[in-house]
C-alpha cells in the first residue's frame, strides 16, 4: 500500500470516488513532493490542489 500521486487523487475526484471520504475531512495527502519540506495535497470538497508543509496534519487514503 502507498499514498496516491496527486494525479491519482484528481482522477478519483473526477470519477466521484472521493464523495464517500468527505465524512473524514477535506484535505488528503498525495505522495507527490513539491519541495524540500512540502508535498501536494488535494481538497476533495473543492477539487483543488495545494502545496503544503509536510508537518501539517491531513488525511490519507492508500492505494495498491
PEZI-V486597 format. One record per residue. N is the residue number from 1. RES is the residue in three letters. SS is DSSP state (H for helix, E for strand, C for the rest). PSI is psi in whole degrees, 0 to 359 (none if undefined). Layout:
N,RES,SS,PSI / N,RES,SS,PSI
This chain:
1,UNK,C,148 / 2,UNK,E,167 / 3,UNK,E,143 / 4,UNK,C,156 / 5,UNK,C,168 / 6,UNK,H,325 / 7,UNK,H,323 / 8,UNK,H,323 / 9,UNK,H,319 / 10,UNK,H,317 / 11,UNK,H,319 / 12,UNK,H,320 / 13,UNK,H,312 / 14,UNK,H,327 / 15,UNK,H,351 / 16,UNK,C,0 / 17,UNK,H,326 / 18,UNK,H,351 / 19,UNK,H,320 / 20,UNK,H,348 / 21,UNK,H,344 / 22,UNK,C,335 / 23,UNK,C,338 / 24,UNK,C,329 / 25,UNK,C,180 / 26,UNK,C,324 / 27,UNK,E,126 / 28,UNK,E,135 / 29,UNK,E,147 / 30,UNK,E,171 / 31,UNK,E,358 / 32,UNK,E,117 / 33,UNK,E,141 / 34,UNK,C,353 / 35,UNK,C,185 / 36,UNK,C,321 / 37,UNK,C,17 / 38,UNK,E,153 / 39,UNK,E,164 / 40,UNK,E,141 / 41,UNK,E,166 / 42,UNK,E,130 / 43,UNK,E,110 / 44,UNK,C,351 / 45,UNK,C,327 / 46,UNK,C,351 / 47,UNK,C,32 / 48,UNK,E,150 / 49,UNK,E,141 / 50,UNK,E,153 / 51,UNK,E,116 / 52,UNK,E,152 / 53,UNK,E,135 / 54,UNK,C,351 / 55,UNK,C,347 / 56,UNK,C,150 / 57,UNK,C,119 / 58,UNK,C,171 / 59,UNK,E,163 / 60,UNK,C,151 / 61,UNK,C,133 / 62,UNK,E,153 / 63,UNK,E,161 / 64,UNK,C,none
